[in-house]
Amino acid sequence: MLFINKLEGSFSVTNVLSRRKILNYLGLCRRAGFIISGSELLIKALLKKQLFLVVIASDASPKTTKEIKKHIVDKIFIINQLSSSEISQAIGQERKVLGVTDQGIAQQIRKIIEGGE
């Protein structure tokens, strides 16, 4: 599983437990209302600098991936190796791209990725 931070290189997490924790956090974000999903809404939120984490499904189209990455100008963590079925199962909706608007949860996910939790 590869995770990319636009400004700080890349990280690799192969631990199944860590992957499950990340998906659980995404589900929590959905229930708490901290998820913005769909390409158009995500781009609007990126332009307003409302996002702290972006998740792009590994099976998202290259056009979608390019369009989203084009609008990322700040230091935003990108997770790009979860499948759309994993994302959909975690949040209860079928989505290929989503963003997390809560800084605290985004930091917790980043800690998991970096091996701090």
Residue pairs with C-beta under 8 A, 6 or more apart in sequence:
1 12
1 13
1 14
1 19
1 81
1 82
2 10
2 11
2 12
2 80
2 81
3 10
3 11
3 12
3 13
3 77
3 78
3 79
3 80
3 81
3 113
4 10
4 11
4 78
4 79
4 80
5 11
5 75
5 77
5 78
6 72
6 75
6 76
6 77
6 78
7 75
8 75
11 113
11 114
13 19
13 112
13 113
13 115
18 112
18 113
19 82
21 112
21 117
22 79
22 82
22 109
22 112
22 113
23 82
23 86
23 87
23 89
23 90
24 90
25 105
25 108
25 109
25 112
26 35
26 55
26 87
26 90
26 91
26 98
26 100
27 90
27 91
27 92
28 105
29 35
29 91
29 100
29 102
29 105
30 90
30 91
30 92
30 93
32 102
34 100
34 101
34 102
34 105
35 91
35 98
35 99
35 100
35 101
36 42
36 45
36 50
36 51
36 98
36 99
36 101
37 91
37 93
37 95
37 97
37 98
37 99
38 95
38 97
38 98
39 64
39 67
39 68
39 97
42 51
42 54
42 68
42 97
42 98
42 99
43 67
43 68
43 71
45 51
45 99
45 101
46 54
46 68
46 71
46 72
46 73
46 76
46 99
47 71
49 74
50 99
50 101
51 76
51 99
51 100
51 101
52 76
52 77
52 100
52 101
52 102
52 103
52 106
52 107
53 76
53 77
53 78
53 79
53 99
53 100
53 105
53 106
53 109
53 110
54 68
54 72
54 76
54 77
54 78
54 79
54 97
54 98
54 99
54 100
55 78
55 79
55 80
55 82
55 87
55 97
55 98
55 99
55 100
56 64
56 65
56 68
56 69
56 78
56 79
56 80
56 96
56 97
57 82
57 83
57 84
57 87
57 95
57 96
57 97
58 80
58 81
58 82
58 83
58 84
59 83
59 84
59 96
60 84
60 96
60 97
61 96
64 96
64 97
65 80
68 97
69 78
72 78
77 106
77 109
77 110
77 113
79 109
79 113
84 94
84 95
84 96
87 95
87 96
87 98
88 94
88 95
91 98
100 106
100 109
108 117
111 117
